Amino acid sequence: RVLWDGEVLSMDNTGYCNDSFNSIRSSTSDEDMVEIAGSTLDFSNTEDVPPLDRDYGSGLNYSDHIPDLTLSEPVPGVGTYEDFNTIDWVREKSKDRDRHREITSKSKESTWALVNSVCDAFSGWLLMLLIGLMSGALAGGIDISAHWMTDLKEGVCLNGFWFNHEHCCWTSNETTFQERDKCPQWKSWAELIIGTTEGPFAYIMNYLMYVCWALLFSFLAVTLVRAFAPYACGSGIPEIKTILSGFIIRGYLGKWTLVIKTITLVLAVSSGLSLGKEGPLVHVACCCGNILCHLFTKYRKNEAKRREVLSAAAAVGVSVAFGAPIGGVLFSLEEVSYYFPLKTLWRSFFAALVAAFTLRSINPFGNSRLVLFYVEFHTPWHLLELVPFILLGIFGGIWGAFFIRANIAWCRRRKTTWLGHYPVLEVLVVTAVTAVVAFPNSYTRTSTSELISELFNDCGLLDSSKLCNYDNANVTKSSNELPDRPAGNDVYTAMWQLSLALVFKMLITVVTFGMKVPSGLFIPSMAVGAIAGRLLGIGMEQLAYYHHDWVIFRGWCSPGADCITPGLYAMVGAAACLGGVTRMTVSLVVIMFELTGGLEYIVPLMAAAMTSKWVADAIGREGIYEAHIRLNGYPFLEAKEEFSHKTLAMDVMRPRRSDPPLSVLTQDGMTVEDVETMITDTTYSGFPVVVSHESQRLVGFVLRRDLTISIDNARQRQDGIVSTSRVFFTEYTPPQPPNSPPPLKLRGIMDLSPFTVTDHTAMDIVVDIFRKLGLRQCLITHNGRLLGIITKKDILKHVAQIANRDPDSILFN
């Protein structure tokens, strides 16, 4: 049982992400922050009382040592945090300012101190360089491995089994132009096993091998996650957002999580499941950032500074996932980060640049591009095309809202029924269904990235795709731009196959996202939008060809002109669906034009992204990541939500009228035994210190964890401290009676300036204070007398009540 915010948190066994929880806590080092990917922690405790859980740390006057004890060395553990607690942003920033002030003053004393000061200033940039290099290298390895293992489901290269299909046929002189992907060096499984590539037996053999490889890859992925790193499952972005808001989840960003997530991400993507690697790459980059933080004392010992690094690492993750460094920085700023100072913006930019450069040096796709689906369009778009672009935006918004509701309903069912107890079986069943349904359709058989690449492609004379099988009778070979042409039979066949693929992708992605394997959402969402966009684009193209005399086409689409680019519609559709699911706007548009090199298509992308967000927000306010944060009950105060209700601090604070009085310490009237009894009898994370029980005048706030550690340390290392020793939080100790045991002075661990508001402060102001200062608790006073306390948990419960949600389900339900 773990305590947080004064509530008991019991671990349910609803999925193995929790089953291995205790082993994770015991096996990870204290310095590994952890994710709770999908774990279900239950905060349903009856003791819902004022202060916070046992390890919150609060204090503006924080110091590394306890000056009032007779111990000169620092007390180990004071000022640190337990698992599943929120950090004290104010104290952490104050610690860093004190450290910086000390280094600056010392730098004037000696040359060595000056060198140390320069190294300290440079350490942030060096750390960004290392994160960029490490994340770029890992992303390149993941891309190459996933490409090879995806092709392994269909055949093997005789020249070397480590070659994927494309690399195998690169050097062959026996490929034909029409069948450029066929060469003697690449053998399908049917050809290797039964010696032929034609006929029903060959088809059945290839089908069988495809399904078997898919099941093997997914079984390995889910088994590795279950056995070694339960936190490696899922996307990781909801947990990253929670960690960046100040919550501590030890082990989530640890070494084992990084290793297992990297390996299982390759396996999950290669299995053909409807998932992407982009979200998990953000998690991988943040693991790199957290691990590399341990090389630098400045970041290792300060949780707030570490979160600045993790914000930059999130930008690196998107940079290597999409080859979009600027989009990555904006994604971190818009979607993930809680605290993003200007300094972090510059460093994120530098880290994303290094990561993109590293990935480009590895050249994982062999096309000198950072992504698989880089395309360039040459035809300008016309103003009237904004109408179909906006229609795609409406489709994306409706699909996004539908997907979020369906996925959350499915994930809730997984948590509350027998389904959650059999994660391996669930993954294998979904993989089997996906592989069996996907193989007959060539558009679902290939990897989703290759599908998007083909949908984005602008048809030329040299394309052998069925989507480009137009009637070319009227086209001269020398023309650079192809006019709109009548579609051939293959185009209509491809449209039917794409329609079936669209329905399949929309349904299967709902049950795939959230399973116990690494799973991203960007690529499946983009695939749904790209299919819908390509279908609409082909329809518009044929309409313009056969009805170029209509009013809407007259004047800009004459016969023989290249008016409509179906690939552009696919790109706009992909942006619309991704925007509908994630509710990104600015970063989405920048990522899309960095992806495709289509600077002149920013306006269509903006129109589709804004429309999809408006439509999706009209149906449901939450994006997919916020919905999963709420489903898992993470203590996350959403900065985008408006608080409009007229309530006062006194309406929300604890204790309420029916509650027992607030547990407080007095500044000079208690013994060590009294303090230890209070610690034993309560589950609060901290205690206000008052002048006396009668006056209730506030002196400060002391944390349970710091109090416990300091008393234990004093008993062991300070002579004469016994249960009857008086405890003083005052600056000066009054003379003690003769023969009395020496007093214990604990003023050094007390926060002398806790945040306080009066009982008549409006709650919208209190919520703003909690959001912008990252508070964990705020004391309520009336005419200087202590009345009660508001914790972050109280705020979250109050917000849930206002939204007509069960307040007891808000935290780790």
Secondary structure, DSSP 8 states (H G I E B T S, - for coil): -EEETTEEEEE--SSHHHHTHHHHHHHS-TT-B---TT--EE---S---SS--TT----TT--SS-TTSS--S--TTTT---TT-B--HHHHHHHHHHHHHHHHHHTTT-HHHHHHHHHHHHHHHHHHHHHHHHHHHHHHHHHHHHHHHHHHTTEEESS-TTS-HHHHHHS-S---STTTT--TTEEEHHHHHTS-SSSHHHHHHHHHHHHHHHHHHHHHHHHHHHHH-GGGSB-SHHHHHHHHTTB--BTTTSHHHHHHHHHHHHHHHHTT-S-BSHHHHHHHHHHHHHHHHTT-HHHHS-HHHHHHHHHHHHHHHHHHHHT-HHHHHHHIIIII-S---HHHHHHHHHHHHHHHHHHHHH-TTSSSSSSTT-----S---GGGHHHHHHHHHHHHHHHHHHHHHHHHHHHHHHHSGGGG-HHHHHHHHHHHHHHHHTTSHHHHS-HHHHHHHHH----TT--SGGG-B--TT--TT-SS-----B-HHHHHHHHHHHHHHHHHHHHHHHHTTSSSB-BSHHHHHHHHHHHHHHHHHHHHHHHHHTTTSTTTTTT--TT-----HHHHHHHHHHHHHHHHH---HHHHHHHHHHH--GGGHHHHHHHHHHHHHHHHHH-S--HHHHHHHHHT-----TTS------BHHHH-BS-TTS-----EESSSEEHHHHHHHHHH---SEEEEES-TTT-BEEEEEEHHHHHHHHHHHHHHSTT--TT-EEE-SSS-----TT----EE-GGGSBSS--EEETT-BHHHHHHHHHHHT-SEEEEEETTEEEEEEEHHHHHHHHHHHTTS-GGGTTT-
